[in-house]
Amino acid sequence: MCHHVPRIFCIFSRDRASPCWSGCSRTPDLSVAKLTKSQRCLIIPLCQVWEGRWRVIPHDVLPDWLKDNDFLLHGHRPPMPSFRACFKSIFRIHTETGNIWTHLLGCVFFLCLGIFYMFRPNISFVAPLQEKVVFGLFFLGAILCLSFSWLFHTVYCHSEGVSRLFSKLDYSGIALLIMGSFVPWLYYSFYCNPQPCFIYLIVICVLGIAAIVVSQWDMFATPQYRGVRAGVFLGLGLSGIIPTLHYVISEGFLKAATIGQIGWLMLMASLYITGAALYAARIPERFFPGKCDIWFHSHQLFHIFVVAGAFVHFHGVSNLQEFRFMIGGGCSEEDAL
């Protein structure tokens, strides 16, 4: 076993005359021979990444920029020398395997669902162009969010600079999903009252852009700001309470719960809040350190709740669209939403 291994980053050296490359060659180098047993134990597996034969490593030997969750003790990828190595790693078992595949498969699912929905015959809509645009914005937000997420979890072990760049895309994608989710719900809920719909859309866009700007701060991605990250995006999502209350007060609770699909909206909010709470508190790995390293740790559960919440939201707004189609485009006092 290797204990107390110092942080050695010779893996990033492309100089074949360096001790790292010499350590990977078949002929031992004197500079490598002089290293302690624990140092050689780290160098040789890291150098083997260049040959595609890397092994997972424990949390305590990760470089600082890869240390995100100290309750995940084993099964981490070492720093990767190329994007090719990063993408090949999605077919290996490690701490990010579940994070990658939950959102990769979710992305493919929403891409197929979006294509199917966009190619529905126009006769299925009251105002085909407008309705396909508002649903298209939702699908765009969902696909970008899930795409940025699985790409980040795939390549963030490449280097510190790549990790920072893709983490910013990842957080921006969350804001885009929240913003896109508001569009069809506000469109149908305030179908016959466009002024508040327009105002709420402007407000959510301003808040969403503000969240994206905040997420570009380098410190935003650090483990110390995990709670802040969860709070920012929860706050962005919970801003929907105001238009929801507006709708319930103006239309009545019974109509909101049946025609307005508030029940599905509340389920979606519950899924997002639960996922964010697990992520921020690092549950369940906090209570079982080392037991959830590969499967069912908090970030993985958060991903599952995000995909489920997005689908629940789609189901709810699809019901709103069907009701609007059923009663037609009129906005009489009796049939207006």
C-alpha positions in Angstrom: 0.0 0.0 0.0 1.1 3.6 -0.6 0.6 6.0 2.2 1.3 9.7 2.5 1.9 10.2 -1.2 3.0 13.7 -2.1 1.2 15.6 -4.9 3.3 15.0 -8.0 2.1 16.4 -11.2 4.7 15.1 -13.6 1.8 13.6 -15.5 1.4 16.9 -17.3 5.0 16.9 -18.6 5.3 16.1 -22.3 9.0 16.1 -22.1 10.1 12.4 -22.6 13.4 13.2 -20.9 11.6 14.0 -17.7 11.6 11.7 -14.7 8.0 10.9 -15.3 8.6 9.6 -18.8 11.7 7.8 -17.7 9.7 6.1 -15.0 7.3 4.9 -17.7 10.0 3.5 -19.9 11.3 -0.1 -19.6 14.7 1.1 -18.6 14.7 2.6 -15.1 16.1 6.1 -14.7 18.4 7.0 -11.8 16.3 10.0 -10.9 13.3 7.8 -10.5 15.3 5.2 -8.7 16.2 7.8 -6.1 12.5 8.5 -5.3 10.9 6.9 -2.3 8.6 3.9 -2.6 5.5 6.0 -2.1 6.6 8.5 -4.7 7.2 5.8 -7.3 3.9 4.3 -6.4 2.1 7.5 -7.5 4.3 8.3 -10.5 4.1 5.0 -12.3 0.3 4.7 -12.3 -0.1 8.3 -13.3 2.4 8.0 -16.2 0.5 4.9 -17.3 -2.4 7.2 -18.2 -0.4 8.0 -21.3 -0.5 4.4 -22.3 -4.2 4.1 -21.5 -3.7 1.8 -18.5 -4.7 4.1 -15.6 -6.2 2.9 -12.4 -8.6 4.7 -10.0 -7.0 6.4 -7.0 -8.1 7.4 -3.5 -9.3 10.9 -2.6 -6.3 11.7 -0.5 -3.8 11.6 -3.4 -5.9 13.8 -5.8 -4.6 17.2 -6.7 -6.5 20.0 -4.9 -8.5 21.0 -8.0 -10.0 17.5 -8.2 -10.9 17.3 -4.6 -14.6 18.0 -4.4 -16.2 15.6 -2.0 -14.1 14.1 0.8 -16.7 11.6 1.7 -16.0 9.7 -1.5 -12.9 8.0 -0.4 -12.0 5.7 -3.4 -12.5 5.2 -7.1 -11.5 8.6 -8.5 -9.9 9.1 -11.9 -6.4 10.5 -11.9 -5.7 13.7 -14.0 -6.0 12.7 -17.6 -3.5 13.7 -20.3 -6.0 14.2 -23.2 -9.6 14.7 -24.0 -9.5 11.3 -25.8 -8.5 9.7 -22.5 -11.3 11.5 -20.7 -14.0 10.4 -23.2 -12.7 6.8 -23.1 -13.1 6.9 -19.3 -16.9 7.1 -19.6 -16.8 3.3 -20.2 -14.9 2.7 -17.0 -16.2 2.4 -13.4 -15.3 5.3 -11.2 -16.9 8.0 -9.1 -18.1 10.0 -12.1 -19.6 7.0 -14.1 -23.1 7.5 -12.7 -22.9 11.3 -13.0 -21.9 11.0 -16.7 -24.5 8.5 -17.8 -27.5 9.8 -15.9 -27.3 13.1 -17.8 -25.9 11.6 -21.1 -28.9 9.3 -21.3 -31.2 12.1 -20.1 -29.8 14.4 -22.8 -30.5 11.8 -25.5 -34.0 11.2 -24.2 -34.9 14.9 -24.2 -33.3 15.4 -27.6 -35.5 12.6 -29.1 -38.6 13.9 -27.2 -37.9 17.4 -28.5 -37.6 16.3 -32.1 -40.8 14.2 -31.9 -42.7 17.2 -30.3 -41.4 19.7 -32.8 -42.5 17.5 -35.7 -46.0 17.0 -34.5 -48.5 18.1 -37.1 -49.5 21.8 -36.8 -53.1 20.7 -36.6 -52.4 19.6 -33.0 -51.8 23.2 -31.9 -53.9 26.4 -31.7 -51.0 28.6 -32.6 -48.4 26.2 -34.0 -45.5 28.6 -34.4 -45.8 30.3 -31.0 -46.4 27.0 -29.2 -43.5 25.2 -30.8 -41.2 28.1 -30.0 -42.2 28.1 -26.3 -41.7 24.3 -26.1 -38.6 24.6 -28.1 -37.1 27.0 -25.5 -37.9 24.4 -22.8 -36.2 21.6 -24.8 -33.3 23.8 -25.6 -32.7 24.6 -21.9 -33.0 20.9 -20.9 -30.7 19.6 -23.6 -28.1 22.3 -23.0 -28.2 21.7 -19.2 -27.8 17.9 -19.6 -25.2 18.3 -22.3 -23.0 20.7 -20.3 -23.4 18.5 -17.3 -22.3 15.2 -18.8 -19.5 16.9 -20.7 -18.2 18.6 -17.5 -18.2 15.3 -15.6 -16.4 13.6 -18.4 -13.6 16.1 -19.0 -13.1 17.9 -15.6 -10.2 15.6 -14.7 -8.3 16.8 -17.8 -6.7 19.8 -16.2 -7.5 22.7 -13.8 -8.3 25.1 -16.6 -10.6 22.7 -18.4 -12.3 21.9 -15.1 -13.0 25.6 -14.4 -14.3 26.2 -18.0 -16.7 23.3 -18.0 -17.9 23.9 -14.5 -19.0 27.3 -15.6 -20.9 25.8 -18.5 -22.4 23.2 -16.2 -23.8 25.9 -13.8 -24.9 28.1 -16.7 -26.8 25.1 -18.1 -28.8 24.8 -14.8 -29.9 28.4 -15.1 -30.9 27.8 -18.8 -33.0 24.8 -17.8 -34.8 26.8 -15.1 -35.4 29.8 -17.5 -36.6 27.5 -20.3 -38.9 25.7 -18.0 -40.7 28.9 -17.1 -41.5 29.8 -20.7 -44.2 27.3 -21.6 -45.8 27.3 -18.2 -46.1 31.1 -18.1 -47.3 31.1 -21.7 -50.2 28.7 -21.1 -51.1 29.8 -17.5 -51.4 33.5 -18.6 -52.6 32.7 -22.1 -55.4 35.2 -21.9 -53.5 37.7 -19.7 -50.3 38.4 -21.6 -49.1 41.5 -19.6 -48.2 39.6 -16.4 -46.8 36.8 -18.5 -44.4 39.2 -20.2 -43.4 40.8 -16.9 -42.7 37.5 -15.3 -40.7 36.3 -18.3 -38.5 39.5 -18.1 -38.0 38.9 -14.4 -37.0 35.3 -14.7 -34.6 36.2 -17.6 -32.9 38.9 -15.5 -32.6 36.5 -12.5 -31.3 33.7 -14.7 -28.7 35.9 -16.4 -27.6 37.1 -12.9 -27.2 33.5 -11.8 -25.1 32.8 -14.9 -22.9 35.8 -14.2 -22.4 34.7 -10.6 -21.5 31.2 -11.7 -18.6 32.6 -13.8 -16.8 33.5 -10.5 -14.0 31.0 -10.0 -14.7 30.5 -6.3 -18.3 29.6 -7.1 -17.2 26.1 -8.2 -15.1 25.3 -5.0 -16.3 22.8 -2.4 -16.6 25.6 0.2 -19.4 27.2 -1.9 -21.4 24.1 -2.4 -24.3 25.5 -0.3 -24.1 28.8 -2.1 -24.4 27.1 -5.4 -27.5 25.2 -4.3 -29.0 28.3 -2.8 -28.5 30.4 -6.0 -30.3 27.9 -8.2 -33.0 27.1 -5.6 -33.6 30.8 -5.3 -33.9 31.1 -9.1 -36.4 28.2 -9.2 -38.4 29.4 -6.2 -38.9 32.7 -7.9 -41.8 30.9 -9.6 -43.7 31.0 -6.4 -44.8 34.6 -7.2 -46.5 33.9 -10.6 -47.9 30.6 -9.1 -49.6 32.5 -6.3 -50.8 35.1 -8.8 -52.4 32.4 -10.8 -54.0 30.6 -7.9 -55.4 33.8 -6.4 -56.8 35.0 -9.8 -58.2 31.7 -11.0 -59.0 29.9 -7.7 -57.3 26.9 -6.2 -59.7 24.3 -7.7 -59.1 25.5 -11.2 -55.3 25.8 -10.6 -55.2 22.3 -9.3 -57.1 20.8 -12.2 -56.8 22.8 -15.3 -53.6 24.7 -14.2 -51.7 21.5 -13.4 -50.3 23.0 -10.2 -50.0 19.6 -8.8 -47.4 18.6 -11.4 -45.6 21.9 -10.8 -45.4 21.2 -7.1 -44.1 17.7 -7.8 -41.4 19.1 -10.0 -40.4 21.7 -7.4 -40.3 18.9 -4.8 -38.0 16.8 -6.9 -35.6 19.8 -7.6 -35.6 20.9 -4.0 -34.9 17.3 -2.7 -32.1 16.8 -5.2 -30.5 20.2 -4.3 -30.8 19.4 -0.6 -29.1 16.0 -1.0 -26.4 17.6 -3.1 -25.7 20.4 -0.6 -25.7 18.2 2.4 -23.8 15.4 0.7 -26.3 12.7 1.7 -26.0 9.7 1.9 -22.2 9.5 1.7 -21.9 11.8 4.7 -23.3 9.1 6.8 -21.6 6.2 5.0 -18.1 7.5 4.0 -16.6 5.2 1.4 -19.8 3.2 0.9 -21.3 5.3 -1.9 -18.1 6.0 -3.8 -19.4 4.6 -7.1 -23.2 4.4 -6.9 -25.9 6.4 -5.2 -23.9 9.3 -3.9 -25.5 12.7 -3.6 -24.4 14.2 -6.9 -25.7 11.1 -8.7 -29.0 11.3 -6.9 -29.2 15.0 -7.7 -28.8 14.2 -11.4 -31.6 11.7 -11.3 -33.9 14.1 -9.6 -33.1 16.8 -12.2 -34.0 14.5 -15.1 -37.2 13.4 -13.3 -38.1 17.0 -12.5 -37.7 18.1 -16.0 -39.8 15.3 -17.3 -42.6 15.9 -14.8 -42.5 19.6 -15.8 -42.9 18.6 -19.5 -45.8 16.3 -18.6 -47.5 19.2 -16.8 -47.1 21.8 -19.5 -48.1 19.2 -22.1 -51.4 18.8 -20.3 -51.8 22.6 -20.4 -51.2 22.6 -24.1 -53.8 19.8 -24.6 -56.4 21.7 -22.6 -55.7 24.9 -24.6 -56.1 22.9 -27.9 -59.3 21.4 -26.6 -61.0 24.7 -25.8 -59.5 26.5 -28.8 -57.8 29.9 -28.9 -60.7 31.9 -27.5 -60.4 33.8 -24.3 -63.9 34.2 -23.1 -64.5 34.8 -19.4 -65.8 31.3 -19.1 -63.0 29.3 -20.7 -60.0 31.4 -20.2 -57.2 29.9 -18.1 
